[in-house]
Amino acid sequence: MNAKRAEFDRLWNSDGKEKREQFRNLMRAKLDQIKVAFTEDNARGYYLGEVHAAPPKETYEAKARPPERRRRFRRRR
């Protein structure tokens, strides 16, 4: 786990501006997908596998609807 933590620190604080921005943008995109705020602590937690998406609040239950009726149109003659 220490190697993974050190790898995150190296990528987060990289001297190369492009590499650092690319890594931070990747972490921002991943955290946006699971709807978690983008902070260094949250990014570190996600990278180490400690931060996960929150469980859904409610389950969706589809209501039974009557089948749709198709209207037939008369042809003009």
Phi and psi restraints in degrees (range 20) as a CNS / XPLOR table:
assign (resid 1 and name C) (resid 2 and name N)
       (resid 2 and name CA) (resid 2 and name C) 1.0 -65.5 20.0 2
assign (resid 2 and name N) (resid 2 and name CA)
       (resid 2 and name C) (resid 3 and name N) 1.0 -34.1 20.0 2
assign (resid 2 and name C) (resid 3 and name N)
       (resid 3 and name CA) (resid 3 and name C) 1.0 -66.3 20.0 2
assign (resid 3 and name N) (resid 3 and name CA)
       (resid 3 and name C) (resid 4 and name N) 1.0 -40.6 20.0 2
assign (resid 3 and name C) (resid 4 and name N)
       (resid 4 and name CA) (resid 4 and name C) 1.0 -66.9 20.0 2
assign (resid 4 and name N) (resid 4 and name CA)
       (resid 4 and name C) (resid 5 and name N) 1.0 -40.5 20.0 2
assign (resid 4 and name C) (resid 5 and name N)
       (resid 5 and name CA) (resid 5 and name C) 1.0 -63.7 20.0 2
assign (resid 5 and name N) (resid 5 and name CA)
       (resid 5 and name C) (resid 6 and name N) 1.0 -41.1 20.0 2
assign (resid 5 and name C) (resid 6 and name N)
       (resid 6 and name CA) (resid 6 and name C) 1.0 -67.1 20.0 2
assign (resid 6 and name N) (resid 6 and name CA)
       (resid 6 and name C) (resid 7 and name N) 1.0 -36.0 20.0 2
assign (resid 6 and name C) (resid 7 and name N)
       (resid 7 and name CA) (resid 7 and name C) 1.0 -66.0 20.0 2
assign (resid 7 and name N) (resid 7 and name CA)
       (resid 7 and name C) (resid 8 and name N) 1.0 -40.7 20.0 2
assign (resid 7 and name C) (resid 8 and name N)
       (resid 8 and name CA) (resid 8 and name C) 1.0 -61.9 20.0 2
assign (resid 8 and name N) (resid 8 and name CA)
       (resid 8 and name C) (resid 9 and name N) 1.0 -46.9 20.0 2
assign (resid 8 and name C) (resid 9 and name N)
       (resid 9 and name CA) (resid 9 and name C) 1.0 -59.5 20.0 2
assign (resid 9 and name N) (resid 9 and name CA)
       (resid 9 and name C) (resid 10 and name N) 1.0 -40.3 20.0 2
assign (resid 9 and name C) (resid 10 and name N)
       (resid 10 and name CA) (resid 10 and name C) 1.0 -64.8 20.0 2
assign (resid 10 and name N) (resid 10 and name CA)
       (resid 10 and name C) (resid 11 and name N) 1.0 -43.5 20.0 2
assign (resid 10 and name C) (resid 11 and name N)
       (resid 11 and name CA) (resid 11 and name C) 1.0 -72.4 20.0 2
assign (resid 11 and name N) (resid 11 and name CA)
       (resid 11 and name C) (resid 12 and name N) 1.0 -39.2 20.0 2
assign (resid 11 and name C) (resid 12 and name N)
       (resid 12 and name CA) (resid 12 and name C) 1.0 -67.1 20.0 2
assign (resid 12 and name N) (resid 12 and name CA)
       (resid 12 and name C) (resid 13 and name N) 1.0 -39.1 20.0 2
assign (resid 12 and name C) (resid 13 and name N)
       (resid 13 and name CA) (resid 13 and name C) 1.0 -106.9 20.0 2
assign (resid 13 and name N) (resid 13 and name CA)
       (resid 13 and name C) (resid 14 and name N) 1.0 29.4 20.0 2
assign (resid 13 and name C) (resid 14 and name N)
       (resid 14 and name CA) (resid 14 and name C) 1.0 -60.1 20.0 2
assign (resid 14 and name N) (resid 14 and name CA)
       (resid 14 and name C) (resid 15 and name N) 1.0 145.5 20.0 2
assign (resid 14 and name C) (resid 15 and name N)
       (resid 15 and name CA) (resid 15 and name C) 1.0 -70.6 20.0 2
assign (resid 15 and name N) (resid 15 and name CA)
       (resid 15 and name C) (resid 16 and name N) 1.0 -33.3 20.0 2
assign (resid 15 and name C) (resid 16 and name N)
       (resid 16 and name CA) (resid 16 and name C) 1.0 -74.1 20.0 2
assign (resid 16 and name N) (resid 16 and name CA)
       (resid 16 and name C) (resid 17 and name N) 1.0 117.3 20.0 2
assign (resid 16 and name C) (resid 17 and name N)
       (resid 17 and name CA) (resid 17 and name C) 1.0 -60.4 20.0 2
assign (resid 17 and name N) (resid 17 and name CA)
       (resid 17 and name C) (resid 18 and name N) 1.0 -42.6 20.0 2
assign (resid 17 and name C) (resid 18 and name N)
       (resid 18 and name CA) (resid 18 and name C) 1.0 -65.4 20.0 2
assign (resid 18 and name N) (resid 18 and name CA)
       (resid 18 and name C) (resid 19 and name N) 1.0 -43.4 20.0 2
assign (resid 18 and name C) (resid 19 and name N)
       (resid 19 and name CA) (resid 19 and name C) 1.0 -66.2 20.0 2
assign (resid 19 and name N) (resid 19 and name CA)
       (resid 19 and name C) (resid 20 and name N) 1.0 -40.8 20.0 2
assign (resid 19 and name C) (resid 20 and name N)
       (resid 20 and name CA) (resid 20 and name C) 1.0 -63.8 20.0 2
assign (resid 20 and name N) (resid 20 and name CA)
       (resid 20 and name C) (resid 21 and name N) 1.0 -46.0 20.0 2
assign (resid 20 and name C) (resid 21 and name N)
       (resid 21 and name CA) (resid 21 and name C) 1.0 -65.3 20.0 2
assign (resid 21 and name N) (resid 21 and name CA)
       (resid 21 and name C) (resid 22 and name N) 1.0 -38.4 20.0 2
assign (resid 21 and name C) (resid 22 and name N)
       (resid 22 and name CA) (resid 22 and name C) 1.0 -62.8 20.0 2
assign (resid 22 and name N) (resid 22 and name CA)
       (resid 22 and name C) (resid 23 and name N) 1.0 -43.8 20.0 2
assign (resid 22 and name C) (resid 23 and name N)
       (resid 23 and name CA) (resid 23 and name C) 1.0 -66.5 20.0 2
assign (resid 23 and name N) (resid 23 and name CA)
       (resid 23 and name C) (resid 24 and name N) 1.0 -42.6 20.0 2
assign (resid 23 and name C) (resid 24 and name N)
       (resid 24 and name CA) (resid 24 and name C) 1.0 -66.8 20.0 2
assign (resid 24 and name N) (resid 24 and name CA)
       (resid 24 and name C) (resid 25 and name N) 1.0 -37.3 20.0 2
assign (resid 24 and name C) (resid 25 and name N)
       (resid 25 and name CA) (resid 25 and name C) 1.0 -65.6 20.0 2
assign (resid 25 and name N) (resid 25 and name CA)
       (resid 25 and name C) (resid 26 and name N) 1.0 -37.1 20.0 2
assign (resid 25 and name C) (resid 26 and name N)
       (resid 26 and name CA) (resid 26 and name C) 1.0 -63.9 20.0 2
assign (resid 26 and name N) (resid 26 and name CA)
       (resid 26 and name C) (resid 27 and name N) 1.0 -45.1 20.0 2
assign (resid 26 and name C) (resid 27 and name N)
       (resid 27 and name CA) (resid 27 and name C) 1.0 -64.8 20.0 2
assign (resid 27 and name N) (resid 27 and name CA)
       (resid 27 and name C) (resid 28 and name N) 1.0 -38.7 20.0 2
assign (resid 27 and name C) (resid 28 and name N)
       (resid 28 and name CA) (resid 28 and name C) 1.0 -62.7 20.0 2
assign (resid 28 and name N) (resid 28 and name CA)
       (resid 28 and name C) (resid 29 and name N) 1.0 -43.1 20.0 2
assign (resid 28 and name C) (resid 29 and name N)
       (resid 29 and name CA) (resid 29 and name C) 1.0 -64.9 20.0 2
assign (resid 29 and name N) (resid 29 and name CA)
       (resid 29 and name C) (resid 30 and name N) 1.0 -42.4 20.0 2
assign (resid 29 and name C) (resid 30 and name N)
       (resid 30 and name CA) (resid 30 and name C) 1.0 -64.8 20.0 2
assign (resid 30 and name N) (resid 30 and name CA)
       (resid 30 and name C) (resid 31 and name N) 1.0 -41.4 20.0 2
assign (resid 30 and name C) (resid 31 and name N)
       (resid 31 and name CA) (resid 31 and name C) 1.0 -71.0 20.0 2
assign (resid 31 and name N) (resid 31 and name CA)
       (resid 31 and name C) (resid 32 and name N) 1.0 -32.7 20.0 2
assign (resid 31 and name C) (resid 32 and name N)
       (resid 32 and name CA) (resid 32 and name C) 1.0 -64.6 20.0 2
assign (resid 32 and name N) (resid 32 and name CA)
       (resid 32 and name C) (resid 33 and name N) 1.0 -36.1 20.0 2
assign (resid 32 and name C) (resid 33 and name N)
       (resid 33 and name CA) (resid 33 and name C) 1.0 -64.0 20.0 2
assign (resid 33 and name N) (resid 33 and name CA)
       (resid 33 and name C) (resid 34 and name N) 1.0 -36.2 20.0 2
assign (resid 33 and name C) (resid 34 and name N)
       (resid 34 and name CA) (resid 34 and name C) 1.0 -97.3 20.0 2
assign (resid 34 and name N) (resid 34 and name CA)
       (resid 34 and name C) (resid 35 and name N) 1.0 7.6 20.0 2
assign (resid 34 and name C) (resid 35 and name N)
       (resid 35 and name CA) (resid 35 and name C) 1.0 58.8 20.0 2
assign (resid 35 and name N) (resid 35 and name CA)
       (resid 35 and name C) (resid 36 and name N) 1.0 53.3 20.0 2
assign (resid 35 and name C) (resid 36 and name N)
       (resid 36 and name CA) (resid 36 and name C) 1.0 -122.4 20.0 2
assign (resid 36 and name N) (resid 36 and name CA)
       (resid 36 and name C) (resid 37 and name N) 1.0 142.8 20.0 2
assign (resid 36 and name C) (resid 37 and name N)
       (resid 37 and name CA) (resid 37 and name C) 1.0 -63.2 20.0 2
assign (resid 37 and name N) (resid 37 and name CA)
       (resid 37 and name C) (resid 38 and name N) 1.0 143.9 20.0 2
assign (resid 37 and name C) (resid 38 and name N)
       (resid 38 and name CA) (resid 38 and name C) 1.0 -86.8 20.0 2
assign (resid 38 and name N) (resid 38 and name CA)
       (resid 38 and name C) (resid 39 and name N) 1.0 104.6 20.0 2
assign (resid 38 and name C) (resid 39 and name N)
       (resid 39 and name CA) (resid 39 and name C) 1.0 -136.2 20.0 2
assign (resid 39 and name N) (resid 39 and name CA)
       (resid 39 and name C) (resid 40 and name N) 1.0 165.5 20.0 2
assign (resid 39 and name C) (resid 40 and name N)
       (resid 40 and name CA) (resid 40 and name C) 1.0 -63.4 20.0 2
assign (resid 40 and name N) (resid 40 and name CA)
       (resid 40 and name C) (resid 41 and name N) 1.0 -39.6 20.0 2
assign (resid 40 and name C) (resid 41 and name N)
       (resid 41 and name CA) (resid 41 and name C) 1.0 -64.7 20.0 2
assign (resid 41 and name N) (resid 41 and name CA)
       (resid 41 and name C) (resid 42 and name N) 1.0 -42.4 20.0 2
assign (resid 41 and name C) (resid 42 and name N)
       (resid 42 and name CA) (resid 42 and name C) 1.0 -67.6 20.0 2
assign (resid 42 and name N) (resid 42 and name CA)
       (resid 42 and name C) (resid 43 and name N) 1.0 -39.1 20.0 2
assign (resid 42 and name C) (resid 43 and name N)
       (resid 43 and name CA) (resid 43 and name C) 1.0 -64.6 20.0 2
assign (resid 43 and name N) (resid 43 and name CA)
       (resid 43 and name C) (resid 44 and name N) 1.0 -41.8 20.0 2
assign (resid 43 and name C) (resid 44 and name N)
       (resid 44 and name CA) (resid 44 and name C) 1.0 -62.5 20.0 2
assign (resid 44 and name N) (resid 44 and name CA)
       (resid 44 and name C) (resid 45 and name N) 1.0 -44.1 20.0 2
assign (resid 44 and name C) (resid 45 and name N)
       (resid 45 and name CA) (resid 45 and name C) 1.0 -62.2 20.0 2
assign (resid 45 and name N) (resid 45 and name CA)
       (resid 45 and name C) (resid 46 and name N) 1.0 -40.8 20.0 2
assign (resid 45 and name C) (resid 46 and name N)
       (resid 46 and name CA) (resid 46 and name C) 1.0 -65.3 20.0 2
assign (resid 46 and name N) (resid 46 and name CA)
       (resid 46 and name C) (resid 47 and name N) 1.0 -43.6 20.0 2
assign (resid 46 and name C) (resid 47 and name N)
       (resid 47 and name CA) (resid 47 and name C) 1.0 -64.1 20.0 2
assign (resid 47 and name N) (resid 47 and name CA)
       (resid 47 and name C) (resid 48 and name N) 1.0 -34.6 20.0 2
assign (resid 47 and name C) (resid 48 and name N)
       (resid 48 and name CA) (resid 48 and name C) 1.0 -88.4 20.0 2
assign (resid 48 and name N) (resid 48 and name CA)
       (resid 48 and name C) (resid 49 and name N) 1.0 -3.3 20.0 2
assign (resid 48 and name C) (resid 49 and name N)
       (resid 49 and name CA) (resid 49 and name C) 1.0 84.5 20.0 2
assign (resid 49 and name N) (resid 49 and name CA)
       (resid 49 and name C) (resid 50 and name N) 1.0 20.7 20.0 2
assign (resid 49 and name C) (resid 50 and name N)
       (resid 50 and name CA) (resid 50 and name C) 1.0 -97.7 20.0 2
assign (resid 50 and name N) (resid 50 and name CA)
       (resid 50 and name C) (resid 51 and name N) 1.0 -23.5 20.0 2
assign (resid 50 and name C) (resid 51 and name N)
       (resid 51 and name CA) (resid 51 and name C) 1.0 -104.4 20.0 2
assign (resid 51 and name N) (resid 51 and name CA)
       (resid 51 and name C) (resid 52 and name N) 1.0 128.1 20.0 2
assign (resid 51 and name C) (resid 52 and name N)
       (resid 52 and name CA) (resid 52 and name C) 1.0 -128.7 20.0 2
assign (resid 52 and name N) (resid 52 and name CA)
       (resid 52 and name C) (resid 53 and name N) 1.0 168.4 20.0 2
assign (resid 52 and name C) (resid 53 and name N)
       (resid 53 and name CA) (resid 53 and name C) 1.0 -68.0 20.0 2
assign (resid 53 and name N) (resid 53 and name CA)
       (resid 53 and name C) (resid 54 and name N) 1.0 145.0 20.0 2
assign (resid 53 and name C) (resid 54 and name N)
       (resid 54 and name CA) (resid 54 and name C) 1.0 -69.3 20.0 2
assign (resid 54 and name N) (resid 54 and name CA)
       (resid 54 and name C) (resid 55 and name N) 1.0 146.0 20.0 2
assign (resid 54 and name C) (resid 55 and name N)
       (resid 55 and name CA) (resid 55 and name C) 1.0 -66.2 20.0 2
assign (resid 55 and name N) (resid 55 and name CA)
       (resid 55 and name C) (resid 56 and name N) 1.0 151.7 20.0 2
assign (resid 55 and name C) (resid 56 and name N)
       (resid 56 and name CA) (resid 56 and name C) 1.0 -62.4 20.0 2
assign (resid 56 and name N) (resid 56 and name CA)
       (resid 56 and name C) (resid 57 and name N) 1.0 145.8 20.0 2
assign (resid 56 and name C) (resid 57 and name N)
       (resid 57 and name CA) (resid 57 and name C) 1.0 -71.4 20.0 2
assign (resid 57 and name N) (resid 57 and name CA)
       (resid 57 and name C) (resid 58 and name N) 1.0 -43.6 20.0 2
assign (resid 57 and name C) (resid 58 and name N)
       (resid 58 and name CA) (resid 58 and name C) 1.0 -135.9 20.0 2
assign (resid 58 and name N) (resid 58 and name CA)
       (resid 58 and name C) (resid 59 and name N) 1.0 154.4 20.0 2
assign (resid 58 and name C) (resid 59 and name N)
       (resid 59 and name CA) (resid 59 and name C) 1.0 -94.8 20.0 2
assign (resid 59 and name N) (resid 59 and name CA)
       (resid 59 and name C) (resid 60 and name N) 1.0 144.4 20.0 2
assign (resid 59 and name C) (resid 60 and name N)
       (resid 60 and name CA) (resid 60 and name C) 1.0 -85.7 20.0 2
assign (resid 60 and name N) (resid 60 and name CA)
       (resid 60 and name C) (resid 61 and name N) 1.0 127.1 20.0 2
assign (resid 60 and name C) (resid 61 and name N)
       (resid 61 and name CA) (resid 61 and name C) 1.0 -116.2 20.0 2
assign (resid 61 and name N) (resid 61 and name CA)
       (resid 61 and name C) (resid 62 and name N) 1.0 119.4 20.0 2
assign (resid 61 and name C) (resid 62 and name N)
       (resid 62 and name CA) (resid 62 and name C) 1.0 -75.6 20.0 2
assign (resid 62 and name N) (resid 62 and name CA)
       (resid 62 and name C) (resid 63 and name N) 1.0 133.1 20.0 2
assign (resid 62 and name C) (resid 63 and name N)
       (resid 63 and name CA) (resid 63 and name C) 1.0 -83.4 20.0 2
assign (resid 63 and name N) (resid 63 and name CA)
       (resid 63 and name C) (resid 64 and name N) 1.0 144.6 20.0 2
assign (resid 63 and name C) (resid 64 and name N)
       (resid 64 and name CA) (resid 64 and name C) 1.0 -71.5 20.0 2
assign (resid 64 and name N) (resid 64 and name CA)
       (resid 64 and name C) (resid 65 and name N) 1.0 126.2 20.0 2
assign (resid 64 and name C) (resid 65 and name N)
       (resid 65 and name CA) (resid 65 and name C) 1.0 -115.1 20.0 2
assign (resid 65 and name N) (resid 65 and name CA)
       (resid 65 and name C) (resid 66 and name N) 1.0 147.7 20.0 2
assign (resid 65 and name C) (resid 66 and name N)
       (resid 66 and name CA) (resid 66 and name C) 1.0 -67.3 20.0 2
assign (resid 66 and name N) (resid 66 and name CA)
       (resid 66 and name C) (resid 67 and name N) 1.0 149.7 20.0 2
assign (resid 66 and name C) (resid 67 and name N)
       (resid 67 and name CA) (resid 67 and name C) 1.0 -62.5 20.0 2
assign (resid 67 and name N) (resid 67 and name CA)
       (resid 67 and name C) (resid 68 and name N) 1.0 144.7 20.0 2
assign (resid 67 and name C) (resid 68 and name N)
       (resid 68 and name CA) (resid 68 and name C) 1.0 -74.0 20.0 2
assign (resid 68 and name N) (resid 68 and name CA)
       (resid 68 and name C) (resid 69 and name N) 1.0 139.3 20.0 2
assign (resid 68 and name C) (resid 69 and name N)
       (resid 69 and name CA) (resid 69 and name C) 1.0 -97.1 20.0 2
assign (resid 69 and name N) (resid 69 and name CA)
       (resid 69 and name C) (resid 70 and name N) 1.0 135.3 20.0 2
assign (resid 69 and name C) (resid 70 and name N)
       (resid 70 and name CA) (resid 70 and name C) 1.0 -90.2 20.0 2
assign (resid 70 and name N) (resid 70 and name CA)
       (resid 70 and name C) (resid 71 and name N) 1.0 133.2 20.0 2
assign (resid 70 and name C) (resid 71 and name N)
       (resid 71 and name CA) (resid 71 and name C) 1.0 -88.3 20.0 2
assign (resid 71 and name N) (resid 71 and name CA)
       (resid 71 and name C) (resid 72 and name N) 1.0 135.1 20.0 2
assign (resid 71 and name C) (resid 72 and name N)
       (resid 72 and name CA) (resid 72 and name C) 1.0 -99.3 20.0 2
assign (resid 72 and name N) (resid 72 and name CA)
       (resid 72 and name C) (resid 73 and name N) 1.0 132.8 20.0 2
assign (resid 72 and name C) (resid 73 and name N)
       (resid 73 and name CA) (resid 73 and name C) 1.0 -100.1 20.0 2
assign (resid 73 and name N) (resid 73 and name CA)
       (resid 73 and name C) (resid 74 and name N) 1.0 144.2 20.0 2
assign (resid 73 and name C) (resid 74 and name N)
       (resid 74 and name CA) (resid 74 and name C) 1.0 -81.7 20.0 2
assign (resid 74 and name N) (resid 74 and name CA)
       (resid 74 and name C) (resid 75 and name N) 1.0 145.0 20.0 2
assign (resid 74 and name C) (resid 75 and name N)
       (resid 75 and name CA) (resid 75 and name C) 1.0 -80.4 20.0 2
assign (resid 75 and name N) (resid 75 and name CA)
       (resid 75 and name C) (resid 76 and name N) 1.0 143.0 20.0 2
assign (resid 75 and name C) (resid 76 and name N)
       (resid 76 and name CA) (resid 76 and name C) 1.0 -83.4 20.0 2
assign (resid 76 and name N) (resid 76 and name CA)
       (resid 76 and name C) (resid 77 and name N) 1.0 143.8 20.0 2
